[in-house]
Amino acid sequence: MERRRDLTVRVARTLEEVEELRPAWVAMQWHPNTDIDFYKMIVQIRSNVIRPHVMVVFQEDQPIAILVCRLETIRLDCRFGYKTLYQPEVKSLTILHGGLLGSDTPEIASVLIDGLFRELKKGEIDRVHLALMDRSTHFFKMFRKYPHWWNRHAIVHTAPHYVTELPTSPQELLSRFGRKHRHNIRNEQRRLEKQVGSLVLKLYREVDEVEELCLTVEQVACKTYQRGLGVGFSNDKERRYIINHGAQNGSLRGFVAIANGQPLAFLLATIYNGVAHLNVTGYDPELSRYSPGTILFLDAFGALCWESVKKVDWGLGHADYKKPFSTMHWEESSGYLFSTSLKGLRLNLVRTLINGADLAVKRLFQNLQFLRTIKKRWRQKRLPSVESKRIPIDSEKYEV
């Protein structure tokens, strides 16, 4: 493709240089993950972040597109199922989810990817990681076909991204389900309340409620299989920074289902440009037969309807509970480019072999309709022990 000579790329590598981009950045930002203030906060509090890396495309000295990245040191997980087989430390230039701001054209995508290759050639980084991005964007298409095959990771992770368009009232939301489904939901709630008592939905959104929210949610999160996998909610330093940040700017919505003073399920969301972005959810696994998550979603979404929130964004990845609620979705994929150094080639080869075997086995079991059963049994094994439920508040274990 012929390069447009009027397009140039500049890179902000310090927080001071990032701040200089504020007027253009604020005009283009659309996702809470790449809000400029949130981005700066994460760069400052995560110990594994080396520095900012924000690429700006200019046309005749006017910024028209921004690619939001971070240079960071991470452990590159190579997993077979839930088992980590290889976990080397690498320097990663990570393109954040929601990180493509402004215009998206083939010409802009081309100059941005040229800039990424220049970074790879410098030898400072081992790989470029593109977090899940809409497959229909010009940037993603160019990312997958433009680089040389020996730089590109062959296996692409693809997942649907679900969104629920909210009606104007909770009654209208419930009416979207079939008659039998509505009956089952009401019946499950009656059975749950018979078991634990009347349910109350508590909403947390203020700064002075952050402490109580974190401690309350931790009572549920410590029991979940996500805790056993080292993901989901942790009452650590970073999570508290994030929640407090949302409370300060008014975007925090923390919903907790409570019965007889005991929390049963939780949902944490960020309101951004009229959209509720779900961050983390969980429920007491001992109550799973009553579908407490579904009951919480309906109550929380009903509350959001009264706030005139237009949509609910379910966040990254596929989960069976998302699909029944969703009204639209699109496909997203991630991608990797590795350096041409011996380390980069080795990382690409090993990751390809492990991920390829994992994908082949998953497809086999999926075709045999065993995959869901296997996942359920594995997650049950990962339920945390009593000892692992005790997570120190000042834990430095961050989700990267």
Secondary structure by P-SEA (a helix, b strand, c coil): ccccccbbbbbbccaaaaaaaaaaaaaccccccccaaaaaaaaaccccccbbbbbbbbccccccbbbbbbbccccccccccccccbbbbbbccccccccccccccaaaaaaaaaaaaaaaaaccccbbbbcccccccaaaaaaaccccccccccbbbbbbbbbbbccccaaaaaacccaaaaaaaaaaaaaaaaaccbbbbbbbccccaaaaaaaaaaaaaaacccccccccccccaaaaaaaaaaaaaccbbbbbbbcccccccbbbbbbcccbbbbccccccccccccaaaaaaaaaaaaaaaaaccccccccccccaaaaaacccbbbbbbbbbbcccaaaaaaaaaaaaaaaaaaaaaaaaaaacaaaaaaaaaaaaacccccccccccccccccc
